[in-house]
Amino acid sequence: MKMASSTALLFPDTMPTWAATTPLLLLFSAVTQYRPTESNRDLPPPVPAAPGLCRSHAPLPLGDDLDRFLRLVKDLRGHAAEYYGSFLSTLSPGGTRFQEESVQQVIAAMTRGSATAPTPAAVDETIWQARLLLQLAEELHREEAELALHLAKVAAMQQQMLHSLRGDDEEEEEEEEEELALPGVAAEPARSPIRTTLLCRAWSRLFVADRQPGQPEILATANSEAAELVLDTYAKLRNAPPATLCRLPLPCLTGMDEEGYLGRRAAFRAGAADTLTALFTAMEEAMENGQAPGAHWSQLADQWTTAVAAHFSGTTGGGQLEITLLPGVSLTTLCGQMGRTGDEQGARPARPHGLMVHVTTT
């Protein structure tokens, strides 16, 4: 059987971050994140910056409406009190609406005067709401990341000043010429200011509406709340728990800089090439037949553990990658339920059995 693609679709992140991607990239050759639009304006460089590791995909590009959309997002940021509740309320349980007229006016403004006739997906209000929420969340997340970086620089400066005040005059001039050391991989991925349940709902709507072929078929996340929502949604759909295929121990990557991480990752993936091939072949089979032979997965987990110990010695305790099968439920059906999309006719095709890889801390 042909081996499954060794890539994954990040969920529900629309921007890659060090802490979220580094553990996943030990298993996957690359990760793809959805973009609310096809614009990469003001996005930070991929993290890590090695070419091809972090990819972006706009499932529903806006085309001629892109500039109008970005201008309206900017306007929304300036009138958050008027609009914020409207967009979130339409994604909330029960679909309670507040200031519905304002929402409709914004959507109408986005599509008015388009040079080309909008597609049904483009004019669907729920898709516009999903794009808006994810775009606003992304901008808020980016601002918080910039603030965190600034605070890290301030902390580094304080440490340097304390060091010089303690009397290390001989090294003072040399230290002043050096670039301030910044933290490497964070202990925990930064979370969006917007609730995870709303982000997952908006993200799921884009997933179901995505018609572009060739995208990853495995969900991957370092967001424990998002993973828990997937597991709970499956359990409600099937009245049964999902199947844990295996748990792969992770090295502790906290504080590791980019050069050190990429070097160890390359060596690890080269040494564990056969194990990785077997893992993705097993994932492919599980997504097709919905079965999870325990002994085979246990052997693969043991081989992974040996390879991690060989290439990340002294860095244990980084949690686990948990590979979970969703027997009898495709990712399209799952995301349709999470996104409250209703009719799934014409939705994106998917494997009959979904699969998710998520980072756990235990």
C-alpha positions as CSV (number, residue, x, y, z in Angstrom):
1,M,0.0,0.0,0.0
2,K,1.2,3.5,-0.8
3,M,2.5,5.3,2.2
4,A,0.5,8.2,3.6
5,S,1.9,11.7,3.1
6,S,4.1,12.6,6.0
7,T,2.6,16.1,6.4
8,A,-0.1,17.4,8.7
9,L,-2.7,20.2,8.9
10,L,-2.2,22.4,12.0
11,F,-5.4,22.9,14.0
12,P,-6.7,25.5,14.8
13,D,-3.6,27.6,14.3
14,T,-3.3,29.9,11.3
15,M,0.2,31.1,12.3
16,P,3.1,28.8,13.0
17,T,4.9,29.2,16.3
18,W,8.1,27.6,17.7
19,A,6.5,25.9,20.6
20,A,3.6,24.5,18.6
21,T,5.5,23.3,15.6
22,T,8.8,22.0,16.9
23,P,7.5,18.8,18.6
24,L,5.2,18.0,15.6
25,L,8.0,18.4,13.1
26,L,10.0,15.6,14.7
27,L,7.3,13.3,13.3
28,F,6.1,15.2,10.2
29,S,8.3,16.3,7.3
30,A,6.2,19.5,7.2
31,V,3.1,21.1,8.6
32,T,0.5,23.2,6.8
33,Q,-1.6,25.9,8.4
34,Y,-4.8,27.4,7.1
35,R,-4.8,31.1,6.2
36,P,-8.0,33.1,6.6
37,T,-7.1,34.7,3.2
38,E,-4.4,34.2,0.7
39,S,-2.6,37.3,2.0
40,N,0.7,36.8,4.0
41,R,0.9,40.5,4.7
42,D,2.7,41.3,8.0
43,L,3.2,37.6,8.8
44,P,6.4,36.7,10.7
45,P,8.8,34.3,8.9
46,P,8.1,30.6,9.2
47,V,9.2,29.1,12.5
48,P,11.5,27.4,12.2
49,A,12.8,29.3,9.2
50,A,14.2,26.2,7.3
51,P,12.5,26.2,3.8
52,G,9.5,23.9,3.4
53,L,8.9,23.0,7.0
54,C,6.0,25.4,7.6
55,R,3.6,25.9,4.7
56,S,0.5,28.0,4.3
57,H,-2.7,27.2,2.5
58,A,-5.7,29.5,1.8
59,P,-8.7,27.1,1.4
60,L,-11.0,29.9,0.2
61,P,-9.0,32.7,-1.5
62,L,-10.8,36.0,-1.8
63,G,-9.3,37.2,-5.1
64,D,-10.6,40.6,-6.0
65,D,-12.2,41.1,-2.6
66,L,-8.9,40.7,-0.7
67,D,-8.0,44.3,-0.3
68,R,-11.6,45.2,0.7
69,F,-11.5,42.4,3.3
70,L,-8.3,43.6,4.9
71,R,-9.5,47.2,5.0
72,L,-12.7,46.1,6.8
73,V,-10.7,44.0,9.3
74,K,-8.7,47.2,10.1
75,D,-12.0,49.0,10.5
76,L,-13.3,46.3,12.8
77,R,-10.2,46.7,15.0
78,G,-11.2,50.3,15.4
79,H,-14.8,49.5,16.2
80,A,-14.4,46.4,18.3
81,A,-17.1,47.4,20.8
82,E,-19.7,47.6,18.0
83,Y,-18.9,44.4,16.1
84,Y,-17.0,42.0,18.3
85,G,-20.1,40.5,20.0
86,S,-21.8,40.0,16.7
87,F,-19.2,37.8,15.2
88,L,-18.6,35.7,18.2
89,S,-22.3,35.3,19.0
90,T,-23.1,33.8,15.6
91,L,-20.4,31.2,16.4
92,S,-21.7,30.5,19.9
93,P,-23.9,27.5,20.9
94,G,-27.5,28.1,19.9
95,G,-26.6,30.7,17.3
96,T,-27.9,33.6,19.3
97,R,-27.4,36.8,17.3
98,F,-26.8,40.3,18.5
99,Q,-26.6,43.4,16.2
100,E,-27.4,41.1,13.3
101,E,-27.9,44.1,11.0
102,S,-24.3,45.2,11.6
103,V,-23.0,41.8,10.6
104,Q,-25.0,41.8,7.4
105,Q,-23.8,45.3,6.5
106,V,-20.2,44.2,6.9
107,I,-20.7,41.1,4.7
108,A,-22.5,43.2,2.1
109,A,-19.7,45.7,2.1
110,M,-17.2,42.9,1.5
111,T,-18.9,41.6,-1.6
112,R,-20.3,44.8,-3.0
113,G,-18.6,46.0,-6.2
114,S,-16.6,42.8,-6.8
115,A,-15.2,42.5,-10.3
116,T,-16.3,38.9,-10.5
117,A,-19.5,37.2,-9.3
118,P,-18.9,35.7,-5.8
119,T,-19.2,32.0,-5.4
120,P,-21.8,30.5,-3.1
121,A,-19.1,29.8,-0.5
122,A,-17.8,33.4,-0.8
123,V,-21.2,34.9,0.0
124,D,-22.1,32.5,2.7
125,E,-22.3,34.4,5.9
126,T,-20.9,31.7,8.0
127,I,-17.7,31.6,5.9
128,W,-17.3,35.3,6.1
129,Q,-17.7,35.1,9.9
130,A,-15.1,32.3,10.1
131,R,-12.6,34.3,8.0
132,L,-13.2,37.4,10.1
133,L,-12.8,35.7,13.4
134,L,-9.6,33.9,12.4
135,Q,-8.1,37.0,10.9
136,L,-8.9,39.0,14.1
137,A,-7.5,36.3,16.3
138,E,-4.4,36.1,14.2
139,E,-3.7,39.8,14.5
140,L,-4.3,39.8,18.3
141,H,-2.0,36.8,18.6
142,R,0.7,38.5,16.5
143,E,0.5,41.6,18.7
144,E,0.9,39.5,21.9
145,A,3.9,37.6,20.4
146,E,5.5,40.9,19.5
147,L,4.9,42.1,23.1
148,A,6.4,38.9,24.5
149,L,9.5,39.3,22.3
150,H,9.9,42.9,23.6
151,L,9.6,41.7,27.2
152,A,12.1,39.0,26.6
153,K,14.6,41.6,25.3
154,V,13.9,43.8,28.4
155,A,14.5,40.8,30.6
156,A,17.8,40.0,28.8
157,M,18.9,43.7,29.2
158,Q,18.1,43.5,32.9
159,Q,20.2,40.4,33.3
160,Q,23.1,42.0,31.5
161,M,22.9,45.1,33.7
162,L,22.8,43.0,36.8
163,H,25.8,41.0,35.6
164,S,27.8,44.2,35.0
165,L,26.8,45.7,38.4
166,R,28.2,42.7,40.1
167,G,31.7,43.8,39.1
168,D,32.5,41.8,36.0
169,D,34.2,44.8,34.4
170,E,36.6,42.8,32.3
171,E,33.7,41.2,30.4
172,E,31.4,44.2,30.3
173,E,32.7,45.8,27.0
174,E,32.6,42.4,25.3
175,E,29.0,41.7,26.5
176,E,27.8,45.0,25.2
177,E,28.9,44.2,21.7
178,E,27.1,40.8,21.7
179,E,23.5,40.5,20.6
180,L,21.1,40.0,23.5
181,A,20.3,36.3,24.0
182,L,16.6,35.5,23.4
183,P,14.7,32.4,24.5
184,G,14.5,29.5,22.2
185,V,11.6,27.1,22.1
186,A,9.0,28.1,24.7
187,A,7.7,25.6,27.3
188,E,4.1,26.0,26.2
189,P,2.6,27.3,23.0
190,A,1.1,30.8,23.3
191,R,-2.7,30.8,23.2
192,S,-4.9,33.1,21.3
193,P,-6.9,35.7,23.2
194,I,-10.0,34.3,21.6
195,R,-11.6,31.2,23.1
196,T,-10.3,27.9,21.6
197,T,-13.9,26.6,21.0
198,L,-14.7,29.6,18.8
199,L,-11.4,29.3,16.9
200,C,-12.1,25.6,16.3
201,R,-15.6,26.3,15.1
202,A,-14.4,28.9,12.6
203,W,-11.5,26.8,11.5
204,S,-13.8,23.8,11.0
205,R,-16.1,25.8,8.7
206,L,-13.1,26.5,6.4
207,F,-12.1,22.9,6.4
208,V,-15.5,21.6,5.3
209,A,-15.7,24.3,2.6
210,D,-12.2,23.5,1.3
211,R,-12.3,22.1,-2.2
212,Q,-8.6,22.3,-3.1
213,P,-7.1,18.8,-3.6
214,G,-3.8,17.6,-2.2
215,Q,-4.0,19.0,1.3
216,P,-2.8,17.0,4.4
217,E,-5.3,14.5,5.8
218,I,-4.0,14.3,9.3
219,L,-5.0,16.9,12.0
220,A,-2.1,18.0,14.3
221,T,-2.2,20.3,17.2
222,A,-0.2,21.3,20.3
223,N,-3.3,23.0,21.7
224,S,-4.7,20.6,24.4
225,E,-8.1,22.3,24.4
226,A,-8.5,21.9,20.7
227,A,-7.5,18.2,21.0
228,E,-10.0,17.7,23.8
229,L,-12.8,19.3,21.7
230,V,-12.0,16.8,18.8
231,L,-12.2,13.9,21.2
232,D,-15.4,15.1,22.9
233,T,-17.0,15.7,19.5
234,Y,-16.2,12.2,18.3
235,A,-17.4,10.6,21.5
236,K,-20.8,12.4,21.1
237,L,-21.1,11.4,17.5
238,R,-20.3,7.7,18.1
239,N,-21.2,7.3,21.7
240,A,-17.8,5.7,22.2
241,P,-14.3,6.9,22.8
242,P,-11.7,7.2,20.0
243,A,-8.9,4.8,19.7
244,T,-5.4,5.7,20.9
245,L,-3.0,4.1,18.5
246,C,0.2,4.9,20.4
247,R,2.1,7.5,22.4
248,L,5.5,8.7,21.2
249,P,7.7,10.3,23.9
250,L,9.1,13.7,23.1
251,P,12.5,15.2,24.1
252,C,12.4,18.4,26.1
253,L,12.9,21.2,23.5
254,T,12.5,24.1,25.9
255,G,15.1,26.8,25.4
256,M,16.7,25.0,22.3
257,D,17.7,27.5,19.6
258,E,16.9,27.1,16.0
259,E,20.3,25.9,14.8
260,G,20.5,23.3,17.6
261,Y,16.9,22.1,17.0
262,L,17.3,21.8,13.2
263,G,20.6,19.9,13.5
264,R,19.2,17.4,16.0
265,R,16.0,17.0,14.0
266,A,17.8,16.2,10.8
267,A,20.0,13.6,12.5
268,F,17.0,12.1,14.3
269,R,14.9,11.8,11.2
270,A,17.8,10.3,9.2
271,G,18.4,7.7,11.9
272,A,14.7,6.9,12.4
273,A,13.8,6.9,8.7
274,D,12.6,3.3,8.7
275,T,10.5,3.8,11.8
276,L,8.9,7.0,10.3
277,T,8.1,5.2,7.1
278,A,6.5,2.4,9.1
279,L,4.5,4.9,11.2
280,F,3.0,6.7,8.2
281,T,2.2,3.4,6.5
282,A,0.4,2.3,9.6
283,M,-1.5,5.6,9.8
284,E,-2.5,5.2,6.1
285,E,-3.9,1.7,6.9
286,A,-5.7,2.9,10.0
287,M,-7.4,5.8,8.1
288,E,-8.6,3.3,5.4
289,N,-9.7,0.4,7.5
290,G,-10.4,1.9,10.9
291,Q,-8.4,-0.8,12.7
292,A,-5.6,-0.4,15.2
293,P,-3.4,-3.5,15.8
294,G,-1.9,-2.9,19.2
295,A,1.2,-5.0,19.0
296,H,2.4,-3.3,15.8
297,W,2.0,0.2,17.2
298,S,3.7,-0.8,20.5
299,Q,6.8,-1.9,18.5
300,L,6.8,1.3,16.5
301,A,6.6,3.4,19.7
302,D,9.6,1.4,21.2
303,Q,11.6,2.1,18.0
304,W,10.8,5.8,18.2
305,T,11.8,5.9,21.8
306,T,15.2,4.4,21.1
307,A,15.8,6.9,18.3
308,V,14.9,9.8,20.5
309,A,17.2,8.7,23.2
310,A,20.1,8.4,20.7
311,H,19.7,11.9,19.2
312,F,18.3,13.9,22.1
313,S,20.3,12.5,25.0
314,G,19.8,14.4,28.3
315,T,16.6,16.1,27.0
316,T,13.8,13.8,28.2
317,G,10.5,14.9,29.7
318,G,9.0,16.8,26.8
319,G,5.6,15.1,26.9
320,Q,4.3,12.9,24.2
321,L,2.8,12.8,20.7
322,E,-0.5,10.9,20.9
323,I,-1.8,9.4,17.7
324,T,-5.5,9.0,17.9
325,L,-7.8,7.2,15.4
326,L,-11.5,8.3,14.9
327,P,-13.0,5.1,13.6
328,G,-16.2,5.5,11.6
329,V,-16.0,9.3,11.4
330,S,-14.2,11.2,8.6
331,L,-12.6,14.6,9.3
332,T,-15.2,16.2,7.2
333,T,-18.0,14.8,9.3
334,L,-16.1,15.7,12.5
335,C,-15.5,19.3,11.4
336,G,-19.0,19.6,10.1
337,Q,-20.2,18.9,13.6
338,M,-17.7,21.2,15.3
339,G,-18.4,24.0,12.8
340,R,-22.1,23.5,13.0
341,T,-22.3,23.7,9.2
342,G,-25.4,21.6,8.8
343,D,-25.6,20.1,5.3
344,E,-22.4,18.5,4.2
345,Q,-23.4,17.6,0.7
346,G,-20.6,18.6,-1.7
347,A,-18.2,19.0,1.2
348,R,-14.5,18.0,0.8
349,P,-13.8,14.3,0.4
350,A,-12.0,12.7,3.3
351,R,-10.8,9.3,4.5
352,P,-13.5,7.2,6.1
353,H,-11.7,7.3,9.4
354,G,-10.1,10.5,10.8
355,L,-6.8,10.7,12.5
356,M,-5.3,13.3,14.8
357,V,-1.8,13.7,16.3
358,H,-1.6,16.0,19.4
359,V,1.0,17.0,21.9
360,T,0.3,16.0,25.5
361,T,2.3,17.0,28.6
362,T,1.8,13.7,30.5
